[in-house]
Amino acid sequence: MTVTLFVPNIPEFSPLVRAAEGVGTCTVRPARNGDWRIEADTEVCFLRKELRLTPAMWNSALSGGYCGRIVEYGRDVLRIVSEDR
């Protein structure tokens, strides 16, 4: 099972989409029904400071929903893995 992160198509969340586009293990699907889709086979990991997201945006990063299992979601790291792991 893949990891999927649904990211609302608003400018404030664009750093998540741009970062995922630069990761070879991620596939970014164009915005549809108001959300971008970031997909990965085994895991996705983002670092808040690298993305330059404010704490408020960071804390709402999963507001579009996700498929997978959160293994870390702290002040600076978001890591979601496949349900198979």
PyMOL commands that set and color helices and strands:
alter all, ss='L'
color gray80, all
select helices_A, chain A and resi 11-21+48-51+55-59
alter helices_A, ss='H'
color red, helices_A
select strands_A, chain A and resi 3-8+26-32+35-40+43-47+66-67+69-73+77-81
alter strands_A, ss='S'
color yellow, strands_A
deselect
rebuild
show_as cartoon
